[in-house]
Every structure is written in structure tokens, then in C-alpha cells.
Amino acid sequence: MDGGDLPRLVYLVLLLGVVGSYFIVESRGQLGKRAQQAAIWALIFFGAIAVAGLWTDVRRGVLPEEAVVRGDSYEVPVSADGHFYIAANVNGAAVRFVVDTGASDIVLTQDDARRAGLNPADLNYFGSAMTANGRVATAPVKLDSLSIGPDTETGVPAVVNGGELDTSLLGMSWLSRHEATFGKDRLVIRR
């Protein structure tokens, strides 16, 4: 329990005491009816606490996880797994990126590279990157185009990962050209 939880707990106990006292005073002679009302209020009370505690999870499940363009910015809601995902087009192919501030570059999986018209087998993997799973070989490439929302960049430097990677990474080489503000439930990227 942190310092902010204790005042809330005291408040809830006092509130429960006041409501309970009211029921006791009013229940003289109608104890069965008052017990039923108390049970209903207890269910409402605990239901409200449950909804308040689960609201973030419920909202994540109901709201879209894709970026929304608003004026000169992208608003990217946090996904259920706690990451920020951006849908993009690489050389005309749809690619889903995870925003990764730990990645220096734009990193394509081999599958995404194939969809973007690159042949991973023909690339020269002379670069390397340190990942959570150790060192992996990388092949530098130039993307003909990278489109995110209404914006398209051409001649974009990136790398193709020579190892196993589930999702392509939108790293700092792209993020550093934008103003990114990370919040608890959303990432706002200004162009």
C-alpha cells in the first residue's frame, strides 16, 4: 500500500460507517427490509470499486489500438500488452511497427521486408545490433517509401533483422525527427 492508498481507505471506511449508521438508526423495527437494502447498496458500492479498478483494462479493450491523425500529430493509444503500435506502409506494403525507443534504427522483420519487396536472402548482413536476446546480424537497406498517416518519406534508411523478430521496430532514427510525448495511456507524436 503506497501513501496515496491510506487516505482513500480511511475515506471509504468513514463513508461506509456513515451509511451503515444511517441504516442502523432507520432499521428499528424493519430489520429484514433494511438488511436487503444494505445488501443492495453493498453490491452497488463494490461494483463501483470494481469498475473503477478495471476501467483502464476495459477502455483498452474497447478503444482502437491504431494511431489516429489529429491535425499535426498522431495519437497512439497504448495496446493491451502495454506497447504502442503504428500502422505504416513500407514501399506500398502494410507493416505494423512497435514504437521502440531502445532501437536505434527502423528495423524490419524478414517477413515484413519480403512484403515490402526486399529479398532477405540477397541482403548483406554485415551490421549488427545488440538485443535483449544477444547480438544479431543486420542488413542496411534504403526504403523507397515509408508512409505513416498522410505523411510519406522517401529514401528512408532502415535495417533488416537477420534473427528472429516478431514485429518490426520504429526506432529512434524516425522518432528523433519528431516530438514524442509518452503518457500513461497514449503516445502523441507531433510532425
C-alpha positions as CSV (number, residue, x, y, z in Angstrom):
1,M,0.0,0.0,0.0
2,D,1.5,3.3,-1.0
3,G,1.0,6.7,0.6
4,G,-2.0,7.6,-1.6
5,D,-4.0,4.5,-0.7
6,L,-4.2,5.1,3.0
7,P,-6.3,8.3,2.8
8,R,-8.6,6.6,0.3
9,L,-9.1,3.6,2.6
10,V,-9.8,5.9,5.6
11,Y,-12.3,7.9,3.4
12,L,-14.1,4.6,2.3
13,V,-14.2,3.3,5.9
14,L,-15.7,6.6,7.1
15,L,-18.2,6.6,4.2
16,L,-19.2,3.1,5.0
17,G,-19.6,4.0,8.7
18,V,-21.9,6.9,7.9
19,V,-24.1,4.9,5.5
20,G,-24.1,1.9,8.0
21,S,-25.1,4.2,10.9
22,Y,-28.0,5.6,8.9
23,F,-29.3,2.1,8.2
24,I,-29.0,1.0,11.8
25,V,-30.9,4.1,13.1
26,E,-33.6,3.7,10.4
27,S,-33.9,0.0,10.8
28,R,-35.6,-0.1,14.2
29,G,-38.5,-2.5,13.6
30,Q,-37.8,-3.2,9.9
31,L,-34.5,-5.1,10.2
32,G,-35.3,-7.5,7.3
33,K,-36.1,-4.8,4.8
34,R,-33.1,-2.7,5.9
35,A,-30.7,-5.7,5.6
36,Q,-32.0,-6.2,2.0
37,Q,-31.4,-2.5,1.2
38,A,-27.9,-2.7,2.8
39,A,-27.0,-5.7,0.6
40,I,-28.1,-3.8,-2.5
41,W,-26.0,-0.8,-1.5
42,A,-23.1,-3.0,-0.8
43,L,-23.3,-4.6,-4.2
44,I,-23.5,-1.1,-5.8
45,F,-20.6,0.1,-3.8
46,F,-18.4,-2.9,-4.6
47,G,-19.5,-2.8,-8.2
48,A,-18.4,0.8,-8.5
49,I,-15.0,-0.1,-6.9
50,A,-14.6,-3.0,-9.4
51,V,-15.4,-0.8,-12.4
52,A,-13.0,2.0,-11.2
53,G,-10.2,-0.6,-10.7
54,L,-10.8,-2.2,-14.1
55,W,-11.6,0.9,-16.1
56,T,-8.1,1.1,-17.8
57,D,-8.3,-2.5,-18.9
58,V,-11.9,-2.1,-20.1
59,R,-11.0,1.0,-22.0
60,R,-8.0,-0.7,-23.7
61,G,-10.3,-3.5,-24.8
62,V,-13.0,-1.2,-26.2
63,L,-11.0,1.6,-27.8
64,P,-9.0,1.1,-31.0
65,E,-5.3,0.4,-30.8
66,E,-4.3,2.2,-34.0
67,A,-2.9,5.7,-34.3
68,V,-5.3,8.5,-35.0
69,V,-4.1,11.5,-37.0
70,R,-5.3,14.8,-35.4
71,G,-4.1,17.9,-37.1
72,D,-0.3,17.9,-37.0
73,S,0.0,14.9,-34.6
74,Y,-0.5,11.2,-34.3
75,E,-2.2,9.9,-31.1
76,V,-1.3,6.3,-30.5
77,P,-3.2,4.6,-27.7
78,V,-1.4,2.0,-25.6
79,S,-2.3,-1.5,-26.6
80,A,-3.4,-4.3,-24.2
81,D,0.2,-5.5,-24.0
82,G,1.5,-2.1,-22.9
83,H,3.2,-1.2,-26.2
84,F,2.5,1.5,-28.8
85,Y,1.8,0.2,-32.4
86,I,1.7,2.2,-35.6
87,A,0.4,1.0,-38.9
88,A,2.5,2.1,-41.8
89,N,3.2,1.4,-45.5
90,V,6.7,0.4,-46.5
91,N,7.2,0.5,-50.2
92,G,3.4,0.2,-50.5
93,A,3.1,-2.8,-48.2
94,A,1.2,-2.7,-44.9
95,V,3.6,-3.1,-41.9
96,R,2.7,-2.9,-38.2
97,F,5.5,-1.3,-36.2
98,V,6.0,-1.3,-32.4
99,V,7.4,2.0,-31.2
100,D,10.8,1.2,-29.6
101,T,12.9,3.9,-28.0
102,G,15.6,1.2,-27.4
103,A,16.1,0.6,-31.1
104,S,18.4,3.0,-32.9
105,D,17.0,2.3,-36.3
106,I,13.9,1.3,-38.2
107,V,14.1,-2.4,-38.1
108,L,12.1,-4.7,-40.4
109,T,11.4,-8.4,-39.8
110,Q,12.3,-10.6,-42.6
111,D,8.6,-11.2,-43.4
112,D,7.9,-7.5,-43.5
113,A,11.0,-7.0,-45.7
114,R,9.7,-9.6,-48.1
115,R,6.2,-7.9,-48.2
116,A,8.0,-4.6,-48.9
117,G,9.7,-6.1,-52.0
118,L,13.1,-6.8,-50.4
119,N,14.7,-10.3,-50.6
120,P,16.3,-11.0,-47.2
121,A,18.4,-13.8,-48.8
122,D,20.1,-11.4,-51.1
123,L,21.0,-8.8,-48.5
124,N,24.5,-8.3,-47.0
125,Y,24.2,-8.8,-43.2
126,F,27.4,-7.0,-42.2
127,G,25.9,-4.9,-39.5
128,S,25.0,-6.0,-36.0
129,A,22.7,-4.9,-33.2
130,M,22.6,-5.8,-29.5
131,T,19.2,-7.0,-28.5
132,A,17.7,-8.5,-25.3
133,N,18.4,-11.9,-26.8
134,G,22.0,-11.1,-27.7
135,R,23.8,-9.9,-30.8
136,V,22.0,-10.2,-34.2
137,A,23.2,-9.5,-37.7
138,T,21.5,-6.7,-39.6
139,A,21.5,-5.7,-43.3
140,P,21.2,-2.0,-44.1
141,V,18.6,-1.0,-46.7
142,K,17.0,2.1,-48.1
143,L,13.2,2.1,-48.2
144,D,11.8,3.6,-51.3
145,S,8.9,5.0,-49.2
146,L,7.6,5.0,-45.6
147,S,4.1,6.3,-45.1
148,I,2.6,6.9,-41.7
149,G,-0.8,8.5,-41.9
150,P,-0.8,11.2,-44.6
151,D,3.0,11.7,-44.4
152,T,5.3,9.9,-46.8
153,E,9.1,9.9,-46.6
154,T,11.4,8.6,-49.4
155,G,14.9,7.1,-49.3
156,V,14.5,6.1,-45.6
157,P,17.4,4.3,-44.1
158,A,16.5,1.1,-42.2
159,V,17.8,-2.4,-41.4
160,V,16.5,-5.9,-41.9
161,N,17.0,-8.1,-38.8
162,G,18.9,-11.3,-39.6
163,G,17.5,-13.0,-36.5
164,E,14.0,-13.8,-35.1
165,L,11.8,-10.8,-34.6
166,D,8.0,-10.8,-34.2
167,T,7.2,-7.2,-35.1
168,S,9.1,-4.5,-37.0
169,L,10.5,-1.7,-34.8
170,L,10.1,2.0,-35.3
171,G,13.2,3.2,-33.6
172,M,14.9,6.4,-32.7
173,S,16.1,7.3,-36.3
174,W,12.4,8.0,-37.0
175,L,11.3,9.1,-33.6
176,S,14.1,11.7,-33.2
177,R,12.8,13.6,-36.2
178,H,9.5,14.1,-34.4
179,E,8.4,15.4,-31.0
180,A,7.2,12.4,-29.0
181,T,5.4,12.7,-25.7
182,F,4.8,9.5,-23.8
183,G,1.8,9.4,-21.4
184,K,0.3,6.6,-19.3
185,D,-2.3,5.6,-21.9
186,R,-1.1,7.3,-25.1
187,L,1.8,8.4,-27.2
188,V,1.5,11.7,-29.0
189,I,3.9,12.3,-31.9
190,R,4.0,15.8,-33.4
191,R,5.2,16.1,-37.0
